[in-house]
Every structure is written in C-alpha cells, then in structure tokens.
Amino acid sequence: MNPTYRNHPKKTYRKAQKTLFFAFVVVLLIFLGGCSISAIMNPPTPTVDLPAALTALSQNVTNIPVEQLTEMPSEVTTQPAQTQIPAAEATATSAPVTTTPKLWVASYLPEAVTQGLVFSTSLEQTDNPAEANLKLQVGGDGSLITTMVYALVAPFPALENGTSLNALKEAWMGSPSDLFARGALYITPATLEIFSAWWGAPQGNFVQVVEEGALLSTAWAEAPAWSLIPFDQLTPEWKVLQVGGQSPLWKAFDPAAYGLSVPVRLAGDDASLASLVASELTTAIPAVLNRDAEKLTTVVLTGVTALVRATATEMERLGVLHPAEAVGDMMREADIAHISNEVPFAENCPPPVPVMDALVFCSDDKYIELLETIGTDVVELTGDHFSDWGVEATLHTFDMYDEKGWMYYGGGRTPMEGRLPITMEHNGNKIAFIGCNGKGGSYTPSTKGLPGAVDCDFDLITSEIARLKAEGYVVIMTFQHYEVYEFYPSPTMIHDFELVANAGADIVSGSQAHHPHGVSFLNDSLIMYGLGNFFFDQLLVSKYTAEAMVARHVVYNGQHISTEVIPIYFNDFSRPLYLEGAGANDLLKHIYAESTWGNLTYGINFNN
C-alpha cells in the first residue's frame, strides 16, 4: 500500500468513493446508451500506469471498512457489489507481494563492522540466522568483507619468539605439543566465540576462558601461558609472538599471509542481492578492520654510543660504516631512530687510540656519516662526556645536528633549551622525548649556565610530562644515570625512574648502562633501566658488557601497545650483531630474573 494513503484514511475513503461512483456510471451507460460489452470491458490503455498499490485498492472496494461505507451517498451504497475479477486476471493486474530481505549479523562481531552503514537496498536485521537471507559471520563461504587481526601473545618476559599456525591449531583442537606442551591458552568469551566460529569448538583443556579484566593477571600468574588478543587491544605487558614467520607489529606485515587474520564473510541465498550488499560493505569497511598501517609508528631506542677509543680505531681501520653492517637495516626501518651519542664532534679531535688514560673524549667529524647512514632521527645529549672538549666543540656539535635536520634533547645551547621536550607527529601519533642526566654536578654544564647536558629538574620534568599527556602525547623519558655493572638497578635509579613513570611517562629508558639492566611495569608505564652498549668498545670488560638490548617500541592510534626486545652482542670493538638462540635466552633470563616488575607481583616461573 502506498504510505501516503496508509497514513491518511480520509483520502483512502475519497478514492474509494470515486471508484464506486465510476462503476455506477458505467453500469448506467450500458443500459441507457446501448454501449457494447466489449467497449466497456476493454477500455483504452491509460497513458500513465497507476501505482500497483492503488490499482489493487480499486479492485478490492468491498474490503473498505463498514464505518467508511456508511458515510457514502445512499445511491452508491445501495448498488450491488462489483463482479469479482477472475483469479487469472487478478494475478496479472495485482502488485507482486515482496518481502524485505533479512540480514543476520553474528553477535560476536564488533560493532565497528556494521556501525553506521547505509544500504541502497532495504534490509531488515534479524537475530535469527535461520530466517536470514544474508549472513555476516566469521568464516564459512561467501564474499570476504574484512579481516580482524589477532595476535598470539605471552607475558612480556617469555623467551619464545614464535610458532607455526598448525601447532597453534592442533593445540586448540586438543593436541598441544612443542611450545604448547605445557601451559594453557587463556582467552576471553568474545574471543572464544570468534575462533570457535572459525576453527570449531576447542577440545581438551588447553583453552581456558577467563573474563577480560582477569586475562593479563591470570596469564602472568599461570605462565607458561598464551592468549589471543585483537591487535588494537594490545598492551605492553604482552609479548607478541610470530605466527608462521609473521608479526602484526612489523611494518612489512602482510595480513593476507598471516594465519591469525580472521575472515568476516557475507553469504546469501540470492547471489545478486549478496553481491550487491557485499560490494557496499567492502566499500564502507576497511579490508583490515582493526589494524591500519597508517596509524602505526615504530620507535627504536638504543643504549650507549661513544665513537671513541677502540671503537673509533676500528672505524679507521675497517671503515666508518663498519659498526652498522648488521643493525643498519633495523635502524633505518624505524620511523623514529634514537641515538644517545655521549661524545661531541670536534674539528681538532686527535686520531683515536684503543686505550686512553684520561676519560676525555671527542669524535672526528667524519664519524657523523655512521649516524646518518643508520637513519638517525633523534639524538639524546644527556651523556656524561658531551662537554668533554669544551664549549666550542659542544656548539659545533649542535650545528652539525642542525645541518642534518636531527632533533635533540637532554642537552642544549642553554639549560632551558636542553630541559624542554621535543615533540613530533607521525601517522597521527604524537610522540615526545624528554631527558636528563641523573648524576648532575660536573657532568651537567647546565648547572653553570653553560651549553651541554642538563641535570634533572624533577619538578619541571613531571609537570612537562603531565602537560604532554594531557595533549595526547606518548611520552618517552630517557636518563643518563649511574653506571652499575650488574643486572639489578641501583636504588637511586629505581627511585628516579619510578618517579617519572608515576608522573605518566609511557616509556622510561636508561641510556647510561654499559651492562644491561632489568625491566619493570609500573601502572601503565614500561621501565627499562638500562639497554647496554650500542656503539662502544667494552667487548672485554665482562661477558655482559659485550651483550645488550635494543628496544623497538610500537605506537598505534595514539597508544604505546608493544615493545620488542632485540638482543645484540659484539664480536669486535665496534660492531653489534644480533644475538639469537641459546645466547639470547641466557641474556634475557638474567635480565628478567633481576627485574623489579614494579607493582606487578606475578611469578617468573615461565622461563624454567
């Protein structure tokens, strides 16, 4: 029925009046004018068709409610009822009965899948899949609409780096082996529904369901343990594992080749309708629902760089770029590559010697090519030796960084310049760096109003962190602090690092350590007390001054979501190499066993 008529019963009545009156006049003409029956039964074809609903109404006048008929003129209401139209003719002239197609959207899908969608064809949503013409769900047949990227994760201190998709699916189906031979996979009810729709219901006891709020604490307490987390819900307390050699943290990640890209498909019993709706859905919904490469930023933080002594001697002998041979690609791949260069460049710097009695350092200007080659973006200037060669060399170094277009912090031409944070934006992510030298005193010319490294004004730092957080920045705070040649950080370090973490810094990192230190989580902050050496010559000081870490932090949609710890080692005095296998596990076991873990009290038994 035409909606206008349905909403206006008086207009319906008037149309019905006219129709009956027309029928009355036709009958009267037949008897008075002697017109032929064929002329009456075959009137001329109208030039404009009436709407189907209106035509149907004119053929069913006898169905008008009694209360409307009683208002009609007596000469009309007393006429005999119209002759019933034969069934065949009624079928030909009546409007076809249509049913609005019904769409069922699986309840486990996130609202983002269909939120705000408008279709060109009328669809009615139903909660009953049995009566649906179209079904939007995980897996099955039909058109691929989007994928949801999940990450296989373990508690941050886990040593394993990855597994195969087959091993994970076999464990899901009740046959855990290898990596999953002991422990359990803890997931939320929502994740259970999604993966059950895709892989089938889990078998055995390997899969354990816990409420979302208890997921992290349960996995840490029950480790070895794993979980499946939507990519956009990752937090730094989880370590993301590779599946089939792919990690969603990587910039080169390929969702189509990744085993945990969950497919969302549209299927329907009407191919043309399904094709139309699928086309509209794929136009409106991203191909990957919860991971947008344009919202991802990687920040690589490194430890001590000092291009002096034996390191510089090898650079002279083997080439300025020798230290970057292994790690150069990793540094260049980062969106923001950080270097803590502790030493000034000086035009009158003497040739390097492997061993020096006095710890007064400078670097030849040509060594800046190494920092340029690895893609340096940000230089930290909190180092103890940044002013070793005097004011002229310090200012000359600033000029060289300015010429390269590099940002720097933790030191400046004036104390205030050095104390203020630097800020940048990449892929919509706002990132800020702030730093200071925790030793102060003679290590920080700022205390005398001179150019160079700045001491820690914690009142200023904490207020700046609060301001930056309020403005939506991910805040990275780095320290030059006291060196300790063991894994556990000193009490002074713990106090200062936790102070800025409590102020809201997302990442707190120690750039001073020649020996790597432990890790901690405090509230929403990741603390790495010391990464160890990066480009420096302490190969023979101890086993663990020749081993270190690089931290690759991942920021997504304005949040720090994950950190990859990359172990490195030295086989000469200048070139870091990747540490893998048993050697990497040995280093990380020591680091994690000597970690404070902040206000998390979870056990450390998962690496046994």
Beta strands, then each sheet from edge to edge (+ up, - down):
strand 1: 102-105
strand 2: 124-125
strand 3: 134-138
strand 4: 143-155
strand 5: 162-163
strand 6: 184-187
strand 7: 207-209
strand 8: 225-230
strand 9: 238-243
strand 10: 261-268
strand 11: 296-301
strand 12: 304-305
strand 13: 336-341
strand 14: 378-380
strand 15: 407-409
strand 16: 411-412
strand 17: 422-426
strand 18: 429-437
strand 19: 452-453
strand 20: 474-480
strand 21: 507-510
strand 22: 519-522
strand 23: 525-528
strand 24: 533-535
strand 25: 547-556
strand 26: 559-570
strand 27: 576-578
sheet 1: 2+ 1+ 3+ 10- 4+ 8- 6- 7-
sheet 2: 2+ 1+ 3+ 10- 4+ 9- 5-
sheet 3: 15+ 14+ 13+ 11+ 25- 26+ 27-
sheet 4: 15+ 14+ 13+ 12+ 24+
sheet 5: 16+ 19-
sheet 6: 17+ 18- 20- 21- 23- 22+
end
